[in-house]
């Protein structure tokens, strides 16, 4: 392996990795090569989970909407179908917020979707 001569750049590179590894346990925060692997893996998880977070929230919203819809005598799929047919354009995030924080407004949306469907 060739001899690294630019000590300023290599020190900065190592320092950046070790700073990112702060809070890791044992050698993962102290030893450069171990810390480098831990940081790389952590960045991979962070990249993947930024996308996964969107899936998790959508799932949570659907669960909340379904629970509130069942309290109003319908199911999630029937409610979403009725909303599409009636032209009510509320996304799942807003619907879940209404279901959780303002059940009266959610009930009105359900009634509106049912009325427009029949």
C-alpha positions, 0 to 999 in steps of 0.5 A: 500500500502506498505511503499516505503523505498528506497528514492534514487530510487523513487526520481530518478524514479520521477525525470526521469518522470518529466524531460520527462514532461518538456515543458508540460503545467501546472500540466502535468509538475509539478505534478508527477502523472499527469506528469506520465500519460502524459508521458506514453501517449506521449510515446505511441503516439511516438511508434505508430507514428514512424510506421505511419511516414513510411506510410505517407512518402510512401503516399507522394512518391506515390502522387509525382510519380503519379503527375510526371507520369501524366505530362509524359502521363501515370499513377502511376499504369501503370508506376510501372507496366512497371518498374516491367516488364522492370526490373527497380528496383528503389524504390518509395523513389528514384522515388519521389526524381527524380520526385521532384528534377530532372524531366528530369531524371524521364522522362528518366526513364519513357521512358525507362520503356515504351520502354522496355514494348513495 
